[in-house]
Amino acid sequence: MKHLFIINPAAGSKDRTARYEGEIRRVCESRGLPYEIAVSQAPGHCTELARKAAQTGEEYRIYACGGDGTLNEVVAGVVGYPNVAVTMYVGGSGNDFVKIFNDTAPFRDLEQLLDCTETEFDLIRCNDDVSLNICSVGLDARIGHDVARYKRLPLLSGFRAYAVSALVNVVKGVSEHYVVEIDGEQIDGKQTLICACNGRFYGGGFCPVPEADPTDGKLEVLLVKRISRLQVAGVIGKYKNGRYKQLDKVVRHFSTDRIRIICDKPTGINLDGELRMGQEIEITVANEKLRFFYPKQLTWKKEEEALCV
């Protein structure tokens, strides 16, 4: 088995390439492991590097060294290749997908990442792209895309960057018109956002559907109806903490494997922090699964009452 570390120098608030390289060499060489280090040179390069390794047919463990965007790119490169397993060697600003586990600190410790176990997770397919964690359309997508503008500013990382982006985008406008087809129902009207969850956390700490299970073959979809600017703060507070059931007048919840969204114009789509554009959007549970490995002492299955702490 080979170990490939794909480093994204653009992840997080600063370039961690030197720290990554030093730790990878120290740990892997002490264990006598065959390893490679590759550094991304541009957006999309992580996908190319991961796919090149996957196409060899050899057994690989690939470590996405960065944040959720890095993991998204690596996952996109290995979809359909059962010879590859993936993990996240944390170094981004949000690191939201691994918050599904009961502790995220071991994802920063290479020794613990090497002593691992493995599972298969579902993937989200959105038109021609895939994501592991969250796919959203509407206000959410605009906020998620703009977070990158703020996260490198002093004191603005993680949720703070998300909060600033949310404020700016609320001022720009809250709702847009969509036709949503889901579970045999067509919903035609203005919506604030549509979020399809495979994982549980995103946006630096939002946990909209705490019961989301990335192995059950379902997406937990929240459809947030048109709300006013004055309602945003109250709705987002409960939405963030997984209390969507308290918002039944403005939020509808679906557990489904497919949703179709028709937009009046090309609209931003947030795929784990990566922006895509689309006017007719098909979001489904992908046919492919992802082999994901993680420190063996961890668990991603939690008691319901403790899911969003």
Backbone torsions as a table, in degrees:
resi	resn	phi	psi	omega
1	MET	NA	138.0	177.9
2	LYS	-105.3	152.5	178.8
3	HIS	-117.5	118.9	179.8
4	LEU	-115.3	124.0	179.0
5	PHE	-106.7	114.7	179.6
6	ILE	-104.2	112.9	-175.0
7	ILE	-99.2	131.1	174.9
8	ASN	-107.6	103.8	-178.0
9	PRO	-66.2	-16.3	-179.1
10	ALA	-87.4	-6.1	-177.9
11	ALA	-73.9	143.9	175.6
12	GLY	74.8	-163.8	-174.9
13	SER	-88.2	-11.9	179.0
14	LYS	-155.3	163.9	-180.0
15	ASP	-76.0	117.7	-178.7
16	ARG	-105.7	17.5	-174.7
17	THR	-56.4	-48.3	-176.9
18	ALA	-61.8	-42.3	179.4
19	ARG	-64.6	-44.5	177.3
20	TYR	-58.3	-51.5	-175.5
21	GLU	-59.5	-43.1	-179.4
22	GLY	-62.9	-44.2	-178.3
23	GLU	-70.3	-39.6	179.3
24	ILE	-61.7	-47.3	-179.6
25	ARG	-63.0	-45.0	-177.6
26	ARG	-60.7	-49.5	-174.1
27	VAL	-73.3	-46.8	-176.6
28	CYS	-67.3	-39.8	-179.9
29	GLU	-69.7	-32.9	177.3
30	SER	-67.2	-25.3	179.8
31	ARG	-98.1	-6.1	-179.2
32	GLY	68.8	34.4	-177.1
33	LEU	-91.6	141.2	172.1
34	PRO	-74.4	123.8	-176.2
35	TYR	-143.7	158.3	174.8
36	GLU	-133.7	147.4	174.7
37	ILE	-119.8	128.7	176.7
38	ALA	-129.3	136.8	-177.7
39	VAL	-111.8	125.0	179.5
40	SER	-64.8	139.2	-178.9
41	GLN	-106.4	-13.1	-175.4
42	ALA	-168.8	162.7	175.4
43	PRO	-54.9	133.9	-178.9
44	GLY	91.9	-14.8	-177.0
45	HIS	-68.8	-32.8	177.6
46	CYS	-59.9	-38.6	178.1
47	THR	-62.8	-44.8	179.5
48	GLU	-61.8	-43.9	-178.4
49	LEU	-64.9	-42.7	179.5
50	ALA	-66.5	-41.7	-178.8
51	ARG	-66.3	-38.6	179.0
52	LYS	-59.7	-42.0	178.0
53	ALA	-67.4	-43.6	-177.8
54	ALA	-62.1	-37.3	-176.1
55	GLN	-70.2	-11.9	176.7
56	THR	-70.4	-22.2	-176.9
57	GLY	82.7	-5.9	178.8
58	GLU	-77.8	156.9	178.3
59	GLU	-75.1	121.6	-177.5
60	TYR	-126.8	144.6	159.1
61	ARG	-110.7	122.8	-177.9
62	ILE	-112.1	130.5	-178.2
63	TYR	-107.2	115.4	176.2
64	ALA	-81.7	104.9	-174.9
65	CYS	-92.3	92.5	-176.8
66	GLY	165.8	-140.0	-178.5
67	GLY	-115.2	-155.8	-175.9
68	ASP	-65.4	-35.4	177.0
69	GLY	-64.4	-39.0	177.2
70	THR	-63.8	-46.2	178.2
71	LEU	-59.9	-42.2	179.1
72	ASN	-58.5	-45.1	-179.7
73	GLU	-64.3	-43.2	-179.4
74	VAL	-64.2	-44.8	178.9
75	VAL	-58.4	-42.6	179.4
76	ALA	-59.8	-29.4	-178.8
77	GLY	-80.3	-19.5	-174.1
78	VAL	-112.2	-0.6	-179.4
79	VAL	-57.4	129.2	178.9
80	GLY	89.7	1.9	179.6
81	TYR	-113.8	98.3	-176.1
82	PRO	-71.9	-6.7	178.6
83	ASN	-82.4	0.4	-174.2
84	VAL	-121.7	136.1	169.6
85	ALA	-117.8	149.9	-171.8
86	VAL	-128.0	148.9	168.5
87	THR	-144.7	-179.8	179.3
88	MET	-118.6	118.4	172.4
89	TYR	-97.2	99.0	-160.7
90	VAL	-62.8	134.9	175.6
91	GLY	-164.9	14.8	-179.5
92	GLY	-95.6	-167.4	-178.1
93	SER	-94.5	-31.8	-177.8
94	GLY	-104.1	-49.4	179.3
95	ASN	52.2	46.2	-168.3
96	ASP	-75.7	-35.9	-174.6
97	PHE	-60.4	-42.4	-175.3
98	VAL	-72.9	-6.6	174.5
99	LYS	-68.0	-8.9	174.2
100	ILE	-66.1	-21.8	179.8
101	PHE	-84.4	161.6	-176.3
102	ASN	-73.2	-10.2	176.1
103	ASP	-156.3	135.3	179.5
104	THR	-100.1	-16.0	-176.5
105	ALA	-56.9	-39.6	179.8
106	PRO	-61.9	-19.6	176.8
107	PHE	-74.9	-7.4	173.8
108	ARG	-97.2	-4.4	-174.1
109	ASP	-113.3	108.4	-174.7
110	LEU	-64.4	-35.1	177.9
111	GLU	-57.4	-42.8	-179.4
112	GLN	-74.1	-32.6	176.8
113	LEU	-66.0	-32.6	179.4
114	LEU	-74.1	-28.3	175.8
115	ASP	-92.6	83.3	-163.2
116	CYS	-125.0	169.8	167.8
117	THR	-127.7	172.6	-171.2
118	GLU	-137.0	148.8	173.3
119	THR	-140.0	174.9	174.1
120	GLU	-112.2	128.3	177.6
121	PHE	-110.4	149.9	170.8
122	ASP	-67.9	162.0	174.2
123	LEU	-126.8	155.0	173.2
124	ILE	-98.0	130.4	171.6
125	ARG	-107.0	125.8	178.0
126	CYS	-123.1	107.2	-172.8
127	ASN	51.7	-116.6	-176.8
128	ASP	-98.1	6.3	-176.5
129	ASP	-113.2	165.8	175.1
130	VAL	-128.4	155.9	170.6
131	SER	-145.6	159.1	-177.4
132	LEU	-97.2	-30.8	-165.0
133	ASN	-109.8	-69.3	-171.5
134	ILE	-138.1	142.0	170.1
135	CYS	-129.0	126.1	-177.3
136	SER	-139.0	155.1	-179.0
137	VAL	-134.4	144.2	177.3
138	GLY	104.3	-147.8	-178.3
139	LEU	-53.7	-39.9	-179.9
140	ASP	-58.2	-44.9	-178.2
141	ALA	-65.8	-41.0	178.7
142	ARG	-64.0	-41.3	178.4
143	ILE	-63.6	-48.9	-177.7
144	GLY	-60.3	-40.1	-179.9
145	HIS	-66.3	-39.1	-175.2
146	ASP	-79.8	-10.9	178.8
147	VAL	-55.3	-37.2	-178.6
148	ALA	-59.1	-26.7	179.8
149	ARG	-69.6	-25.1	-171.4
150	TYR	-107.5	-23.9	-169.0
151	LYS	-68.0	-19.0	178.7
152	ARG	-91.3	-1.8	176.6
153	LEU	-77.8	151.0	179.6
154	PRO	-55.4	132.5	175.9
155	LEU	71.1	4.3	-179.2
156	LEU	-115.7	84.6	174.5
157	SER	-132.0	164.1	177.9
158	GLY	55.5	-129.6	-174.2
159	PHE	-66.2	-32.4	-179.7
160	ARG	-60.7	-43.1	177.7
161	ALA	-62.9	-38.9	179.0
162	TYR	-65.3	-41.0	-178.7
163	ALA	-63.7	-41.4	178.6
164	VAL	-65.2	-43.5	178.4
165	SER	-62.2	-39.2	178.8
166	ALA	-61.5	-44.6	-179.4
167	LEU	-61.2	-46.1	-178.8
168	VAL	-62.5	-43.5	-176.9
169	ASN	-74.4	-28.8	174.4
170	VAL	-64.4	-40.3	178.0
171	VAL	-61.5	-37.5	-179.1
172	LYS	-67.5	-31.5	-177.9
173	GLY	147.5	143.8	-169.3
174	VAL	-99.4	-50.3	-168.4
175	SER	-115.2	155.6	175.2
176	GLU	-139.1	163.2	-178.7
177	HIS	-86.8	130.8	175.5
178	TYR	-139.2	153.6	165.5
179	VAL	-108.1	118.3	-175.2
180	VAL	-112.3	125.8	176.7
181	GLU	-110.9	119.2	-175.6
182	ILE	-153.8	130.7	178.4
183	ASP	51.3	41.9	177.0
184	GLY	77.5	5.5	-178.9
185	GLU	-111.9	141.1	174.1
186	GLN	-110.7	123.2	-177.8
187	ILE	-114.5	111.8	-174.8
188	ASP	-113.5	113.6	180.0
189	GLY	167.0	-177.1	178.8
190	LYS	-79.4	133.1	178.7
191	GLN	-127.5	151.2	177.2
192	THR	-84.7	-47.1	177.1
193	LEU	-160.6	158.8	176.0
194	ILE	-131.5	121.9	-175.5
195	CYS	-126.0	124.5	177.3
196	ALA	-109.5	118.0	-172.0
197	CYS	-108.3	126.7	167.1
198	ASN	-102.0	-45.1	170.9
199	GLY	-91.6	-166.1	-173.6
200	ARG	-114.4	-30.4	-172.4
201	PHE	-118.0	147.3	171.2
202	TYR	-162.7	174.9	176.6
203	GLY	64.2	26.1	178.6
204	GLY	78.2	15.8	176.8
205	GLY	144.9	-0.7	175.1
206	PHE	-70.3	137.0	178.4
207	CYS	-134.0	74.1	-170.3
208	PRO	-68.5	-36.3	-179.4
209	VAL	-129.2	92.4	-173.3
210	PRO	-64.1	-21.7	-178.7
211	GLU	-88.5	2.8	179.8
212	ALA	-55.1	134.4	-176.6
213	ASP	-128.3	112.4	-175.8
214	PRO	-75.9	16.0	176.8
215	THR	-125.1	2.6	-171.9
216	ASP	-95.3	2.8	179.0
217	GLY	73.2	16.3	-179.1
218	LYS	-128.0	153.3	169.7
219	LEU	-107.0	135.6	174.3
220	GLU	-93.5	111.1	-172.3
221	VAL	-108.2	129.2	172.2
222	LEU	-111.4	127.6	177.4
223	LEU	-110.9	109.5	-178.1
224	VAL	-96.9	115.7	-177.4
225	LYS	-68.5	175.0	178.8
226	ARG	-58.7	128.2	175.9
227	ILE	-131.2	160.8	178.7
228	SER	-86.7	166.2	176.8
229	ARG	-58.9	-35.0	-178.8
230	LEU	-69.0	-25.2	179.9
231	GLN	-84.1	-17.7	-169.9
232	VAL	-56.5	-49.1	-175.1
233	ALA	-59.2	-45.7	-179.3
234	GLY	-65.8	-41.3	179.9
235	VAL	-68.2	-46.8	-177.0
236	ILE	-63.6	-36.3	179.4
237	GLY	-58.3	-46.0	179.2
238	LYS	-74.9	-38.8	177.8
239	TYR	-58.4	-45.1	-178.4
240	LYS	-57.8	-37.3	-173.8
241	ASN	-99.6	18.7	174.4
242	GLY	72.5	23.8	-178.2
243	ARG	-102.8	41.4	-176.6
244	TYR	-63.6	-24.6	179.5
245	LYS	-66.5	-21.3	176.5
246	GLN	-83.4	-1.7	-177.5
247	LEU	-117.3	34.5	-171.5
248	ASP	-63.1	-17.9	177.7
249	LYS	-77.5	-21.9	-177.8
250	VAL	-124.4	-11.6	-177.3
251	VAL	-124.2	129.9	172.8
252	ARG	-111.7	140.1	-178.7
253	HIS	-114.0	134.3	176.3
254	PHE	-130.3	140.3	169.5
255	SER	-111.4	109.6	-167.5
256	THR	-150.5	171.0	176.4
257	ASP	-111.4	4.5	-175.8
258	ARG	-159.3	141.2	174.1
259	ILE	-148.6	142.2	178.2
260	ARG	-123.4	134.3	-178.4
261	ILE	-126.2	126.3	176.7
262	ILE	-111.4	123.4	-175.4
263	CYS	-107.2	155.7	178.5
264	ASP	-70.6	-24.9	-178.6
265	LYS	-152.0	164.5	176.8
266	PRO	-53.2	130.4	-171.2
267	THR	-127.1	148.5	178.5
268	GLY	-70.3	140.2	177.2
269	ILE	-123.5	127.7	178.4
270	ASN	-95.7	117.1	175.4
271	LEU	-115.8	95.1	-179.5
272	ASP	52.1	39.5	178.4
273	GLY	91.3	-7.3	177.8
274	GLU	-96.8	137.7	-176.0
275	LEU	-95.3	132.2	169.4
276	ARG	-125.9	165.9	178.0
277	MET	-122.9	144.9	177.8
278	GLY	-164.1	154.6	176.1
279	GLN	-112.0	-35.3	169.7
280	GLU	-115.6	117.6	-168.7
281	ILE	-120.3	119.7	175.4
282	GLU	-106.7	120.5	178.3
283	ILE	-118.0	120.5	-177.2
284	THR	-138.5	165.6	166.0
285	VAL	-74.7	124.6	-176.5
286	ALA	-67.5	153.8	174.3
287	ASN	-68.8	-31.4	-177.9
288	GLU	-80.7	152.8	172.8
289	LYS	-111.9	162.1	177.0
290	LEU	-115.4	125.8	170.0
291	ARG	-75.9	120.4	-178.1
292	PHE	-125.5	128.8	178.3
293	PHE	-113.3	153.1	-172.6
294	TYR	-156.3	159.6	180.0
295	PRO	-52.1	130.8	-167.5
296	LYS	-66.1	-17.6	-179.8
297	GLN	-82.4	-5.3	-175.5
298	LEU	-92.1	163.1	171.4
299	THR	-138.8	146.9	176.3
300	TRP	-106.8	-2.9	176.7
301	LYS	-95.0	121.2	-177.3
302	LYS	-123.4	161.1	173.0
303	GLU	-66.7	143.3	-174.0
304	GLU	-53.9	-41.5	-175.0
305	GLU	-72.6	-10.7	-177.4
306	ALA	-112.5	12.5	-171.3
307	LEU	-68.2	-33.6	-173.8
308	CYS	-120.5	51.6	176.5
309	VAL	-95.5	NA	NA
